[in-house]
């Protein structure tokens, strides 16, 4: 009897050890799979999306959202493709058109976002938050133009965005920027219509100098505040914002359309999307403020980095959304980053109201004087024709 009891106890201990070994193997297997590239981590081990968005904390986005979240503002975006059905962007893409080779604009489904960069940029701007990614301006919306491959198509795309209500445009075009010829006047058209135009410095270097006047050129920095090692100082740099290769952003690639993950958006391009979102916050906080004054707020409230004052490595410093919305800043009549002049042509139905608004005080005064002189002369002519006796024949 005693032998049977000892055997029973021994068998129980063996089963307990086997159970511990199996539990250990199970844990090791899950941990090992979580480290395999591309393997989806289980809910118990994955951080929520917001916890991986260090770049939002770097610019104090939580405090900024106490003042505005982008309500009523549309941001224009030129992209290779967009996944407007991405769970973090549902309802955030307010317009989506495609430019074909014949320059015809259609509302058919846009091209696939093969690299995920267009969806990622839109997510950095306006992702809704909640259980998913949070954008800089989650209550703003995005107008998207896809398919622009050459200067004429980019021109058409920018003009369409302006004519359909975009108040901020992210013009980070990548290799397309190299195709912008001397006839390209989309930037002039946007600025003349009171639109804030943001572009990444990296790709703007390929544009002619005259095309950069009035542009808010931006660069990306890492969590430590450093620019990429490959970035050369540039005196035209205006601002920096968080931006490193591979931010945690909305992934719109066709084979991962429902995933959230790391997308290889270049540093300056990511920073451009973030600053476009910040510009939308300021425009939401001050709906009647002109573009020149919005830009002035962004520049004068930036946190200085590097050498004191504006420098070629950090511009005026890292953008500060809360300060840009809460500081007392005088309004501006002229763009502090320069005036590229008026566009060569106008779109049908263009009433030129924004062009008049963008004129300098001297030019506007001169125009009014000429108008008054013309009216005075016309009045004299009318008076003489009505009240002076007609010469008899």
C-alpha positions as CSV (number, residue, x, y, z in Angstrom):
1,X,0.0,0.0,0.0
2,X,2.8,2.3,0.9
3,X,4.5,1.6,-2.4
4,X,1.4,2.5,-4.3
5,X,1.2,5.8,-2.5
6,X,4.8,6.7,-3.2
7,X,4.2,5.9,-6.9
8,X,1.1,8.1,-7.0
9,X,3.0,11.0,-5.5
10,X,5.9,10.5,-7.9
11,X,3.6,10.5,-10.9
12,X,1.9,13.7,-9.6
13,X,5.3,15.4,-9.3
14,X,6.2,14.3,-12.8
15,X,3.0,15.7,-14.2
16,X,3.6,19.0,-12.4
17,X,7.1,19.3,-13.9
18,X,5.8,18.5,-17.3
19,X,3.1,21.2,-17.0
20,X,5.8,23.8,-15.9
21,X,8.0,22.8,-18.9
22,X,5.1,23.1,-21.3
23,X,4.1,26.5,-19.9
24,X,7.7,27.6,-20.2
25,X,7.9,26.4,-23.8
26,X,4.7,28.2,-24.7
27,X,5.9,31.5,-23.3
28,X,9.3,31.1,-25.0
29,X,7.5,30.4,-28.3
30,X,5.3,33.5,-28.1
31,X,8.2,35.7,-27.1
32,X,10.3,34.2,-29.9
33,X,7.6,34.8,-32.5
34,X,7.1,38.4,-31.3
35,X,10.8,39.0,-32.2
36,X,10.4,37.6,-35.8
37,X,10.4,40.5,-38.3
38,X,6.9,41.0,-39.7
39,X,5.2,38.7,-37.1
40,X,2.2,40.4,-35.5
41,X,2.7,40.8,-31.8
42,X,-0.1,39.6,-29.5
43,X,-2.2,42.1,-27.6
44,X,-0.4,41.2,-24.3
45,X,3.0,42.3,-25.7
46,X,2.2,45.1,-28.2
47,X,2.2,48.7,-27.0
48,X,-0.8,50.7,-28.0
49,X,-0.2,53.0,-31.1
50,X,-0.2,56.2,-29.1
51,X,2.6,54.9,-26.9
52,X,4.8,54.6,-29.9
53,X,4.2,58.1,-31.2
54,X,7.1,59.8,-29.4
55,X,7.1,62.6,-31.9
56,X,3.7,63.9,-30.6
57,X,5.2,64.3,-27.1
58,X,8.2,66.0,-28.5
59,X,6.0,68.9,-29.7
60,X,3.5,68.8,-26.8
61,X,0.5,67.8,-28.8
62,X,-1.7,67.0,-25.8
63,X,-1.4,70.6,-24.5
64,X,-1.9,71.9,-28.0
65,X,-5.2,70.0,-28.4
66,X,-6.6,71.9,-25.5
67,X,-6.7,74.9,-27.8
68,X,-7.6,73.5,-31.2
69,X,-7.7,70.2,-33.1
70,X,-8.1,71.4,-36.7
71,X,-11.8,71.8,-36.9
72,X,-13.0,73.1,-40.2
73,X,-9.6,73.1,-41.9
74,X,-8.7,71.1,-45.0
75,X,-5.1,70.2,-45.7
76,X,-4.0,69.6,-49.3
77,X,-1.8,66.6,-50.1
78,X,-0.1,65.4,-53.3
79,X,0.7,61.7,-53.0
80,X,1.5,58.6,-55.0
81,X,-1.5,56.9,-53.5
82,X,-3.8,56.8,-50.5
83,X,-5.7,54.2,-48.5
84,X,-8.7,56.2,-47.5
85,X,-10.2,53.0,-45.9
86,X,-7.4,52.7,-43.4
87,X,-9.0,52.3,-39.9
88,X,-7.2,55.4,-38.6
89,X,-8.3,57.6,-41.5
90,X,-12.0,56.7,-41.9
91,X,-13.9,59.9,-42.6
92,X,-10.7,62.0,-42.7
93,X,-10.2,62.1,-46.4
94,X,-12.7,64.7,-47.6
95,X,-11.8,64.6,-51.3
96,X,-9.7,62.3,-53.4
97,X,-9.0,62.9,-57.1
98,X,-6.6,61.4,-59.6
99,X,-4.8,63.1,-62.4
100,X,-4.4,60.9,-65.5
101,X,-1.7,61.1,-68.2
102,X,-4.1,63.4,-70.2
103,X,-4.3,65.8,-67.2
104,X,-8.0,64.8,-66.7
105,X,-9.1,64.9,-63.1
106,X,-11.3,62.0,-62.0
107,X,-12.8,60.8,-58.8
108,X,-12.2,57.2,-59.5
109,X,-10.2,55.1,-57.0
110,X,-6.7,56.4,-56.6
111,X,-3.5,54.3,-57.2
112,X,-2.4,51.8,-54.6
113,X,-0.1,53.3,-52.0
114,X,2.7,50.9,-52.9
115,X,5.1,52.2,-50.3
116,X,2.6,53.4,-47.8
117,X,4.0,56.9,-47.7
118,X,0.9,58.8,-48.8
119,X,-1.3,57.1,-46.2
120,X,1.5,57.6,-43.6
121,X,1.7,61.4,-44.3
122,X,-2.1,61.7,-44.1
123,X,-2.0,59.8,-40.8
124,X,0.6,62.1,-39.4
125,X,-1.6,65.0,-40.1
126,X,-5.2,63.8,-39.3
127,X,-5.4,60.3,-37.9
128,X,-8.4,60.2,-35.6
129,X,-6.8,58.8,-32.4
130,X,-9.0,56.7,-30.0
131,X,-7.6,53.2,-30.1
132,X,-5.5,53.9,-33.1
133,X,-2.9,56.4,-34.3
134,X,-3.4,60.1,-33.4
135,X,-2.7,62.8,-35.9
136,X,-1.4,66.3,-35.2
137,X,-4.8,67.8,-36.3
138,X,-7.3,64.9,-35.8
139,X,-10.4,67.1,-36.6
140,X,-9.0,68.5,-39.8
141,X,-9.5,66.7,-43.1
142,X,-7.3,66.0,-46.1
143,X,-7.9,66.7,-49.8
144,X,-5.7,64.3,-51.8
145,X,-4.5,64.5,-55.3
146,X,-2.8,61.4,-56.7
147,X,-1.1,60.7,-60.1
148,X,0.9,64.0,-60.5
149,X,4.1,63.0,-62.3
150,X,5.2,66.1,-64.2
151,X,5.2,69.9,-63.8
152,X,1.8,70.4,-65.6
153,X,0.1,67.7,-63.5
154,X,1.5,69.1,-60.3
155,X,0.3,72.6,-61.3
156,X,-3.1,71.2,-62.0
157,X,-3.1,69.4,-58.7
158,X,-2.1,72.4,-56.6
159,X,-4.7,74.6,-58.3
160,X,-7.4,72.0,-57.7
161,X,-6.5,71.9,-54.0
162,X,-6.6,75.7,-53.7
163,X,-9.9,76.0,-55.7
164,X,-11.5,73.3,-53.5
165,X,-10.8,74.9,-50.2
166,X,-7.4,73.6,-48.9
167,X,-6.0,76.2,-46.5
168,X,-2.7,74.4,-46.0
169,X,-0.9,72.4,-48.6
170,X,2.0,69.9,-48.1
171,X,4.0,70.1,-51.3
172,X,6.5,67.4,-50.4
173,X,6.8,65.9,-53.9
174,X,9.8,63.7,-53.7
175,X,11.4,63.1,-57.1
176,X,8.6,65.0,-58.8
177,X,10.1,68.3,-57.5
178,X,12.9,67.9,-60.0
179,X,10.4,68.1,-62.9
180,X,9.0,71.6,-61.9
181,X,9.9,73.8,-64.8
182,X,10.0,77.6,-65.0
183,X,6.3,77.8,-66.1
184,X,5.2,76.1,-62.8
185,X,3.2,78.7,-60.9
186,X,1.2,76.6,-58.5
187,X,3.1,78.0,-55.5
188,X,2.4,81.5,-56.5
189,X,-1.3,80.6,-57.1
190,X,-1.6,79.1,-53.6
191,X,0.1,81.9,-51.9
192,X,-1.9,84.5,-53.7
193,X,-5.0,82.7,-52.4
194,X,-4.0,82.9,-48.8
195,X,-2.8,79.3,-48.5
196,X,0.1,78.2,-46.3
197,X,2.4,76.0,-48.4
198,X,4.8,73.6,-46.6
199,X,7.6,71.6,-48.3
200,X,10.4,69.4,-47.1
201,X,13.9,70.9,-47.5
202,X,15.5,67.8,-48.8
203,X,13.5,67.8,-52.1
204,X,13.2,71.6,-52.3
205,X,16.9,71.8,-53.0
206,X,16.3,70.6,-56.5
207,X,14.0,73.6,-57.2
208,X,15.1,76.9,-58.5
209,X,15.6,79.7,-56.0
210,X,12.7,81.8,-57.3
211,X,10.3,78.9,-56.6
212,X,11.2,78.9,-52.9
213,X,10.0,82.4,-52.0
214,X,7.1,82.2,-49.6
215,X,7.5,78.4,-48.9
216,X,7.7,77.1,-45.4
217,X,10.7,74.8,-45.8
218,X,11.1,72.3,-43.0
219,X,13.5,69.6,-41.8
220,X,13.2,66.6,-39.6
221,X,15.0,65.8,-36.3
222,X,15.3,62.7,-34.2
223,X,14.2,62.2,-30.5
224,X,17.5,63.7,-29.4
225,X,16.9,66.8,-31.5
226,X,19.6,66.1,-34.1
227,X,19.2,66.5,-37.8
228,X,20.1,63.5,-40.1
229,X,23.9,63.1,-40.6
230,X,23.3,63.5,-44.4
231,X,21.5,66.9,-44.0
232,X,23.5,69.9,-45.2
233,X,23.0,73.3,-43.6
234,X,20.7,75.5,-45.7
235,X,19.9,79.2,-45.0
236,X,16.4,78.8,-46.4
237,X,15.4,76.3,-43.7
238,X,12.5,77.8,-41.7
239,X,11.5,75.2,-39.1
240,X,12.2,71.7,-37.9
241,X,9.9,69.1,-36.5
242,X,10.1,65.4,-35.4
243,X,11.1,63.3,-38.4
244,X,13.2,60.2,-38.7
245,X,13.3,57.4,-41.3
246,X,10.6,55.0,-40.1
247,X,8.1,56.8,-37.9
248,X,5.3,54.7,-36.5
249,X,2.5,55.7,-38.9
250,X,-0.6,54.5,-40.8
251,X,0.5,51.8,-43.3
252,X,-1.4,51.9,-46.6
253,X,0.5,49.3,-48.6
254,X,-1.8,47.0,-50.4
255,X,-0.6,43.9,-48.7
256,X,-0.9,45.4,-45.2
257,X,-3.8,47.8,-45.7
258,X,-5.3,47.0,-42.2
259,X,-2.0,47.1,-40.3
260,X,-0.4,49.8,-38.3
261,X,3.3,49.8,-38.5
262,X,6.6,51.5,-39.4
263,X,6.6,53.1,-42.8
264,X,9.8,54.4,-44.3
265,X,8.9,58.1,-44.7
266,X,12.0,60.2,-45.1
267,X,12.9,62.5,-42.2
268,X,12.1,65.9,-43.9
269,X,9.0,64.5,-45.5
270,X,7.6,63.4,-42.2
271,X,8.4,66.7,-40.6
272,X,6.6,68.5,-43.5
273,X,3.4,66.5,-42.8
274,X,3.7,67.3,-39.1
275,X,4.1,71.0,-39.6
276,X,1.3,71.0,-42.1
277,X,-0.8,69.6,-39.3
278,X,0.4,72.3,-36.9
279,X,-0.5,75.0,-39.4
280,X,-4.0,73.5,-39.6
281,X,-4.2,73.8,-35.8
282,X,-3.3,77.5,-35.9
283,X,-5.8,78.1,-38.8
284,X,-8.5,76.4,-36.7
285,X,-7.7,78.5,-33.7
286,X,-7.7,81.7,-35.7
287,X,-10.1,81.2,-38.7
288,X,-9.8,84.8,-39.9
289,X,-6.0,85.0,-39.7
290,X,-4.3,85.4,-43.1
291,X,-1.6,82.9,-44.2
292,X,1.2,85.4,-43.6
293,X,0.2,85.8,-40.0
294,X,-0.1,82.0,-39.5
295,X,3.5,81.6,-40.8
296,X,4.7,84.4,-38.6
297,X,3.2,82.7,-35.5
298,X,5.0,79.4,-36.4
299,X,8.3,81.1,-36.9
300,X,8.4,83.5,-33.9
301,X,7.2,80.9,-31.4
302,X,9.5,78.1,-32.4
303,X,11.9,76.8,-29.7
304,X,15.4,77.8,-30.7
305,X,17.9,75.0,-31.4
306,X,21.6,75.1,-32.3
307,X,23.2,78.5,-32.8
308,X,21.1,81.5,-31.3
309,X,18.6,82.8,-33.8
310,X,17.9,81.4,-37.2
311,X,20.6,79.0,-38.6
312,X,21.0,76.7,-41.5
313,X,20.7,73.5,-39.4
314,X,17.5,74.2,-37.5
315,X,16.0,77.3,-39.0
316,X,14.1,79.2,-36.3
317,X,13.9,76.1,-34.2
318,X,11.4,73.2,-33.5
319,X,7.8,74.1,-34.0
320,X,5.8,74.7,-30.8
321,X,2.0,74.3,-31.5
322,X,0.8,75.5,-28.1
323,X,2.9,78.7,-28.2
324,X,1.9,79.3,-31.8
325,X,-1.8,79.4,-30.7
326,X,-1.5,81.2,-27.4
327,X,1.3,83.8,-27.9
328,X,0.5,87.5,-28.7
329,X,1.9,88.0,-32.2
330,X,1.2,91.0,-34.4
331,X,-0.6,90.3,-37.6
332,X,1.4,90.5,-40.9
333,X,0.4,91.9,-44.3
334,X,3.3,90.3,-46.2
335,X,4.7,86.8,-46.1
336,X,7.7,86.8,-43.8
337,X,9.4,84.2,-46.1
338,X,9.2,86.3,-49.2
339,X,6.8,87.0,-52.1
340,X,7.1,84.9,-55.3
341,X,4.8,87.2,-57.2
342,X,1.4,86.6,-58.8
343,X,0.7,83.5,-60.9
344,X,0.8,83.8,-64.7
345,X,-2.8,82.6,-65.2
346,X,-5.9,82.4,-63.1
347,X,-8.3,79.5,-62.8
348,X,-11.9,79.9,-64.2
349,X,-14.1,81.7,-61.7
350,X,-11.1,83.2,-59.8
351,X,-12.3,86.4,-58.2
352,X,-8.8,87.6,-57.2
353,X,-10.0,88.5,-53.7
354,X,-7.0,86.7,-52.2
355,X,-4.6,88.4,-54.6
356,X,-5.8,91.8,-53.4
357,X,-5.3,90.6,-49.8
358,X,-1.8,89.6,-50.6
359,X,-0.7,92.9,-52.1
360,X,1.6,95.1,-50.0
361,X,0.2,98.3,-48.4
362,X,2.0,100.5,-50.9
363,X,0.8,98.6,-53.9
364,X,-2.7,98.5,-52.6
365,X,-2.7,102.3,-51.8
366,X,-1.4,103.0,-55.3
367,X,-4.1,100.9,-56.8
368,X,-6.8,102.8,-54.8
369,X,-5.4,106.2,-55.9
370,X,-5.5,105.2,-59.6
371,X,-9.1,103.9,-59.1
372,X,-10.2,107.2,-57.4
373,X,-8.6,109.2,-60.2
374,X,-10.4,107.1,-62.8
375,X,-13.7,107.5,-61.0
376,X,-13.2,111.3,-60.6
377,X,-12.5,111.7,-64.4
378,X,-15.5,109.6,-65.2
379,X,-17.7,111.7,-62.9
380,X,-16.6,114.9,-64.6
381,X,-17.4,113.5,-68.0
382,X,-20.8,112.4,-66.9
383,X,-21.6,115.8,-65.3
384,X,-20.6,117.7,-68.4
385,X,-22.6,115.5,-70.7
386,X,-25.8,115.9,-68.5
387,X,-25.7,119.5,-67.4
388,X,-23.7,121.5,-70.0
389,X,-25.8,122.9,-72.8
390,X,-25.3,121.2,-76.1
391,X,-23.8,123.3,-78.9
392,X,-26.3,124.2,-81.5
393,X,-25.5,123.3,-85.1
